[in-house]
Amino acid sequence: MANTQNQAQPTQYHIRLQGYLDSEWVDWFGGVTITLLDDGTTLLICQIVDQSALHGLLRQIRDLGLRLISVNSVHDSQL
């Protein structure tokens, strides 16, 4: 069982969506960085504190009817 006494550090996630998402959505998604890529996709870069917060963000994406392409955690060595 995991030790819940220690505060976990936020994990950076890169979430790729089909199509372009306007930068006006930054606040709605809680301050994520929105990058429009040349291949017609949008990359959301965000710091997520735990799995519950990740699922909440993914629920927001689903509720908007956006097509989710990928979700990747990025470790310090990958930055």
BAVOLO-629212 format. One record per residue (C-alpha): residue in one letter; residue number from 1; x, y, z. Coordinates in steps of 0.02 Angstrom, whole numbers, plus 50000, padded with zeros to 5 digits. Layout:
<recs>
+---------+-----+-------+-------+-------+
| residuo | num |    xx |    yy |    zz |
+---------+-----+-------+-------+-------+
|       a | NUM |     X |     Y |     Z |
...
+---------+-----+-------+-------+-------+
</recs>
This chain:
<recs>
+---------+-----+-------+-------+-------+
| residuo | num |    xx |    yy |    zz |
+---------+-----+-------+-------+-------+
|       m |   1 | 50000 | 50000 | 50000 |
|       a |   2 | 50065 | 50173 | 49957 |
|       n |   3 | 50116 | 50291 | 50095 |
|       t |   4 | 49991 | 50435 | 50094 |
|       q |   5 | 50084 | 50532 | 50229 |
|       n |   6 | 50206 | 50609 | 50103 |
|       q |   7 | 50150 | 50749 | 49989 |
|       a |   8 | 50178 | 50697 | 49809 |
|       q |   9 | 50259 | 50818 | 49690 |
|       p |  10 | 50153 | 50869 | 49541 |
|       t |  11 | 50186 | 50772 | 49382 |
|       q |  12 | 50195 | 50859 | 49214 |
|       y |  13 | 50079 | 50788 | 49082 |
|       h |  14 | 50073 | 50816 | 48895 |
|       i |  15 | 49897 | 50789 | 48830 |
|       r |  16 | 49872 | 50791 | 48642 |
|       l |  17 | 49702 | 50832 | 48565 |
|       q |  18 | 49640 | 50824 | 48386 |
|       g |  19 | 49613 | 50997 | 48311 |
|       y |  20 | 49655 | 51169 | 48376 |
|       l |  21 | 49598 | 51234 | 48544 |
|       d |  22 | 49588 | 51422 | 48568 |
|       s |  23 | 49700 | 51499 | 48702 |
|       e |  24 | 49543 | 51567 | 48788 |
|       w |  25 | 49524 | 51392 | 48864 |
|       v |  26 | 49680 | 51411 | 48973 |
|       d |  27 | 49582 | 51471 | 49124 |
|       w |  28 | 49443 | 51343 | 49101 |
|       f |  29 | 49572 | 51204 | 49107 |
|       g |  30 | 49655 | 51278 | 49260 |
|       g |  31 | 49803 | 51368 | 49187 |
|       v |  32 | 49873 | 51238 | 49068 |
|       t |  33 | 49992 | 51288 | 48929 |
|       i |  34 | 49909 | 51270 | 48758 |
|       t |  35 | 50022 | 51241 | 48608 |
|       l |  36 | 49954 | 51225 | 48431 |
|       l |  37 | 50060 | 51103 | 48331 |
|       d |  38 | 50091 | 51101 | 48144 |
|       d |  39 | 50007 | 50931 | 48124 |
|       g |  40 | 49835 | 51004 | 48168 |
|       t |  41 | 49837 | 50949 | 48350 |
|       t |  42 | 49839 | 51042 | 48515 |
|       l |  43 | 49961 | 51001 | 48654 |
|       l |  44 | 49908 | 51038 | 48833 |
|       i |  45 | 50053 | 51047 | 48956 |
|       c |  46 | 50000 | 51043 | 49137 |
|       q |  47 | 50057 | 51003 | 49313 |
|       i |  48 | 49943 | 50874 | 49393 |
|       v |  49 | 49951 | 50842 | 49581 |
|       d |  50 | 49868 | 50670 | 49585 |
|       q |  51 | 49765 | 50543 | 49488 |
|       s |  52 | 49602 | 50623 | 49543 |
|       a |  53 | 49654 | 50789 | 49465 |
|       l |  54 | 49708 | 50699 | 49306 |
|       h |  55 | 49539 | 50614 | 49291 |
|       g |  56 | 49453 | 50781 | 49321 |
|       l |  57 | 49549 | 50860 | 49177 |
|       l |  58 | 49512 | 50712 | 49064 |
|       r |  59 | 49328 | 50728 | 49110 |
|       q |  60 | 49332 | 50911 | 49055 |
|       i |  61 | 49407 | 50858 | 48888 |
|       r |  62 | 49273 | 50725 | 48868 |
|       d |  63 | 49132 | 50846 | 48913 |
|       l |  64 | 49190 | 50965 | 48776 |
|       g |  65 | 49182 | 50823 | 48650 |
|       l |  66 | 49366 | 50841 | 48608 |
|       r |  67 | 49457 | 50693 | 48529 |
|       l |  68 | 49595 | 50634 | 48645 |
|       i |  69 | 49749 | 50571 | 48554 |
|       s |  70 | 49872 | 50539 | 48696 |
|       v |  71 | 49912 | 50568 | 48880 |
|       n |  72 | 50094 | 50557 | 48933 |
|       s |  73 | 50179 | 50591 | 49098 |
|       v |  74 | 50345 | 50680 | 49078 |
|       h |  75 | 50485 | 50652 | 49202 |
|       d |  76 | 50623 | 50777 | 49238 |
|       s |  77 | 50746 | 50678 | 49134 |
|       q |  78 | 50632 | 50698 | 48981 |
|       l |  79 | 50617 | 50889 | 48992 |
+---------+-----+-------+-------+-------+
</recs>
